[in-house]
Amino acid sequence: MLARCSSATLLGLEALTVSVEVDLGPGLPALQMVGLAGTSVQEARERVRSALRHSGFRVPLGRVVVNLAPADLRKEGPGFDLPVALGLLIASGQLPPQALEGVWSSGELSLDGQLRPVRGALAVAMRARSEGARALLVPSTNAAEAALVDGLQVWGVAHLTEAVRQLREPATATPALRPNAAGSQERRGGPDLADVHGQPHGRRALEIAAAGGHHLLLVGPPGSGKTMLARCLGGLLPPLNREQALELTRVHSVAGLLEPGTGLVGERPFRSPHHSCSGAALIGGGSIPRPGELALAHHGVLFLDELSEFRGGVLDLLRQPLEEGEIWIHRCRQRSRFPCAITLVGASNPCACGWYGDPERECRCSEGERRRYWGRLSGPLLDRIDLQVVMRRPQAQALAAPYRGGRDSRDGGGKRPSKPEATAAVAQRVAAAHERMACRNPGGIGNARLSGAALQELLGLEPQALALWEQALGQRRLTARGGERLLRVARTISDLDDQPRVGPAAVAEALTYRSFDGLEQG
Ligand SMILES: [Zn+2]
């Protein structure tokens, strides 16, 4: 007898439909799998046989052929265990064929019949719904994420026997509870800008980065507060909307990083891989490509500390994804796509010893050593970072300010209160700038992602500002790309200040964030 059930395999963030056909015919007992099944799928034979036996079902005697269609699509992963087991039960008459009509399934079986979580259950649920499935059967640990998809019944089960019981009596099946989306949208408990003292230039750059989606490089000696500042960025960004949260959840689900029972990932990610990490860890890879750090930081912040310690080849891999906001991985003639709309924050010491430019400690590096150190931050990557900021160690004055109770003399001669502005106040300005961009820019994208043509059309550069920009191009030997980036930053500064046009002051301020142009040439 022939049985057929529906499941899916992952390709990037997508789940592609796979029809699992099980044929039980006369012959010597054997189980054969065909249809471009990878090693992890082939291993299903042993797991399924053992799981059936330990769950009290009969292992059919005869020749079994399992075909995974379409045959030209490579299948990987243990998620086919459950559909193969159910197909065998139908083919051997232990489960009525109509029980699986319109029901999709995915799940890994342990030898005793328990169901283990699979990667990408949310993507499978989305595919099942778009193909008109009635219900989806998944391991109970995956049920919360699968239940995020509207219009699909999700049955979470812990054991093969439970799966069979639910299929026999679907009326008793309890659909998985929909996770409370509102509850998962809380703000993360990262540091607050109110705790960052001094560093007015760095704070302002962080605000501009959050508003326009610009990448940021912080350069300063140890103890200048680069990491602390970077960790404040997430709090300045608006909460994820549902569509963004779903996409992010899908990335983490495909990576297998969702905690069992987790529904929506509601917080913007902050990822900070170590500088020894490989290219594959950063970009993603594997036989069924998994997302790397770049994609895991989607809609959030990727923080690369000690940027110049990363291997040059690894940093070069970042260039295209940063430009395009997505990563393509090629495996076995198939292409997987992962999104990575991230804000990159890089941090670096100014030189190998760390103290170049510090007023109190002396740098021990030679001129040549400093040049080599900078050479490691490949020029083209530096060229894609819009905001470059030099940070100094805060002086004793700034550190003492919160205890003095008076005015902080370092912050503009007593015009500002001594308590640094808190994250919530800055986030309001950022949100207002986001609204302005959403109304003006095509697709509501941030200024950092505007195409050259859109920038020319929407910039609104005042004549004086144009003259200043032209002058800077010549003096600083800016590349065409660098010049454009300067204008994008100036546009964001004007948005933060609620200026419809870009004036000379915005261009002048933008110029202060190009500290390292031409530095790598010496
Ligand atoms: Zn040095």
Residues whose N, C-alpha, C, O or C-beta is under 5 A from the ligand:
A	BS01	ZN	C351 A352 C353 G354 W355 Y356 C363 R364 C365
